[in-house]
Amino acid sequence: MEIFKKAREMKIPAFLVEDAGYTQLPPSTKTSLGLGPDEEDKLEKVAGNLKLL
């Protein structure tokens, strides 16, 4: 959530994926975060310590 909030503050497009709850996870469980597109240096400031896939 911290990365999501920081991205939004920096005007980086960000999307939180929430599970629908049809399997093992409870409904509304946050499962992933999508960031971008945006300039690489801005993304680095937000998620530089994470492995990007």
N, C-alpha and C positions, 0 to 999 in steps of 0.2 A: 504494500500500500504506500510505503514511503516513496518508492520509485515512481509509482503512478502519480502521486501528488506533486512530486518535483517536476515530472514531465509536463503536467498540466500547467504548472506555474510558469514554465519556460516556453509555453505555447507549442509543445511537441505533440503531434497527434498520438494519442494513447487509447488503448481499448483493453478493458478487463474482461476476461472470459469467465463466465460463471456456469457451473455445472447445473443441469436441469434436475438432478436428483433421481434419475431413472436407474442408476446402477449402485455402486457401493458408497458414493459420496452423497452427503446431505444436499438438498437444494440450496442454491446460491453460494456454494463453496467456490472460492476464486481458484482457478486452476492454472491460468497463464495470463501474461501481459504482452500485448503487441505494441511496439513503438515505431514511429516513423510513418512515412518517410520524412527525413529532415537532414540537415547538415551533419556530417560525421562528427565534428567537434562538439556539437550540442548533444548528440546521442552519447558520446564518450563521457560527458560530464554527468549524465544521468545514470548510465548503465555500464560505465567503463570497467567495473570490477566483475561483471558477469560475462559468461561465455555466450556470444551471439550465435544463433543457429540460422 
